[in-house]
Amino acid sequence: MLDFAKLHLHWRSNRKKGIEYRSYSLARSYRDGGKVRKEIVFKLGKLSDEDADKWRYLLREFKNSPNMVSKEKIIALSGDRDIPITTLPALLEATRKKRFDYTQADLDADIQRYEEVGKRAFAEVKDPRVQDNVCYPFYGCLLMVLAATLAAASSIKAIQEYIQQKTALLCPLIGISQPPSYSSLWWIITRTNPAALNQVFIGWIKNVAASLESGIRNISIDGKTLRGAKDRPVHYVSAFENNSGLLLGQLKTEEKSNEITTIPELLKVIDVDGALVTIDAMGCQKEIVHDIRERGGHYIIALKGNQGNLHAEALNFFDQARSADYQDVPCSRATTANIGHGRIEKREIVVTTDLQWLECRNEWRDLTTLIEIKSTRTIKGKTTEESRYYISSKRMKAEEAGSGIRTHWGIENKLHWVLDVVFGDDKSRANAGHAAENLGLFRRMAYCLLKQDTQGGRGFASMQRKAMWNEDYVLQLLGRFIQQASQIVGDV
């Protein structure tokens, strides 16, 4: 009897008639006098990439099984070129037990379910291809693009290369025998309607966010430009939930200045009930304030000169309060400080909820609080001061106000930074058709899938490497997407 768990797939390069190929064997490594040696247990010979991947999968499976497998069993397996890739149970049910008694009937049933849910999840996205010349299912191509994006593929070429390398893993999931070509993927990515694809993303992520909700929600709304698409840069306005770290939704704007009109549309597709919504000065508009309160949320919004009267009144109040050393002035105060990397920053936070004197307060829905944050920064001996002002519908003390405002920048350092540095959002040079938008959407879908696994402290780069190397993990992520999508389309 042979301990199958100690075997691995070994190969060496050979050349015959000028053509290079790999010859595979099952091998065992062992130590001999401090040296690591290799023993060839059984020669498999020349294998296709698909058969080699099947053997790798079987070896991984048996490493998790205590069973001892005889050499005769290995010979029998080597002669079976139709060894089933039992991946769908991992995809649809994260249990190892089912893998070992997985039948063809189970496989067929899960493939059918997978196809039904996939088609229904992407039902509103129109296939841009001519229907009499279609070789690959549309929903399957979109899922393969998602799988490649999870493994850090950031261009159409990289996506196609990943799918080629993972043919044995991905093709059985959607019932095809060979991967789509570069031109097929190019056409789908550049021609698919990004607005329809975005609706799929928003519907899916709303369901995910609802299942992960806990405690007080703090939602930041901010804009971002995909700078890599220089010919036609794409601007997004995004809503980010800071506690869960999930992107709740996003909408495209033609120009950054159009965020004012896009924010109300974004508020219609995300749930802000009971949440504290923070926006920069671009969102300081009476209509936006009204929409947030109408939907049950509270707001903290930056106040600048774009609202002349209100900004001037706030500045005048805090200047007079400071000159009186806050004597007999109804306000709450707090100070914070950060020291590090040669930088000292001190913040003085002043909050007032006594606004009877403010004549224009009724023009702003439920305006309750004015906030001033005075920052003093010392960098390399040079000191600068800056005062910032905010309005809010929530009655709160200075400490809470300062915390809520600082939390807003989570959208920059938790979302935008990760998309740029880890997912290469700004490095993408895709300009053809809708490629920049669609690839950006897939990166955000991948972000939200991976984010659900980073709660234990692992970073995104680590999870991407795991998705590159660990095929079971890719299947687990795709399975999670299918399960969550099935809840949206009503599949049990």
HELIX and SHEET records of a PDB file:
HELIX    1   1 PHE A    4  LYS A    6  5                                   3    
HELIX    2   2 ASP A   49  LYS A   63  1                                  15    
HELIX    3   3 LYS A   71  SER A   78  1                                   8    
HELIX    4   4 LEU A   88  LEU A   92  1                                   5    
HELIX    5   5 LYS A   97  PHE A  100  1                                   4    
HELIX    6   6 GLN A  104  ALA A  121  1                                  18    
HELIX    7   7 GLN A  131  ASN A  133  5                                   3    
HELIX    8   8 PHE A  138  LEU A  150  1                                  13    
HELIX    9   9 ILE A  156  GLN A  165  1                                  10    
HELIX   10  10 THR A  167  ILE A  174  1                                   8    
HELIX   11  11 TYR A  182  ARG A  191  1                                  10    
HELIX   12  12 PRO A  194  LEU A  212  1                                  19    
HELIX   13  13 LYS A  256  ASN A  258  5                                   3    
HELIX   14  14 GLU A  259  VAL A  269  1                                  11    
HELIX   15  15 ALA A  281  GLY A  283  5                                   3    
HELIX   16  16 LYS A  286  GLU A  294  1                                   9    
HELIX   17  17 GLY A  308  SER A  323  1                                  16    
HELIX   18  18 GLU A  359  GLU A  363  5                                   5    
HELIX   19  19 ALA A  398  THR A  407  1                                  10    
HELIX   20  20 GLY A  410  GLY A  410  1                                   1    
HELIX   21  21 ILE A  411  HIS A  416  3                                   6    
HELIX   22  22 TRP A  417  VAL A  421  1                                   5    
HELIX   23  23 ASP A  425  LYS A  427  5                                   3    
HELIX   24  24 ALA A  435  LYS A  451  1                                  17    
HELIX   25  25 PHE A  460  TRP A  469  1                                  10    
HELIX   26  26 GLU A  471  ILE A  488  1                                  18    
SHEET    1   A 3 LEU A   7  LYS A  16  0                                        
SHEET    2   A 3 ILE A  19  ASP A  32 -1                                        
SHEET    3   A 3 LYS A  35  LYS A  46 -1                                        
SHEET    1   B 9 LEU A 246  THR A 253  0                                        
SHEET    2   B 9 VAL A 234  GLU A 241 -1                                        
SHEET    3   B 9 ASN A 218  LEU A 226 -1                                        
SHEET    4   B 9 LEU A 276  ILE A 279  1                                        
SHEET    5   B 9 HIS A 298  LEU A 303  1                                        
SHEET    6   B 9 LYS A 382  SER A 392 -1                                        
SHEET    7   B 9 THR A 369  ILE A 379 -1                                        
SHEET    8   B 9 ARG A 343  THR A 352 -1                                        
SHEET    9   B 9 SER A 332  GLY A 340 -1                                        
END                                                                             
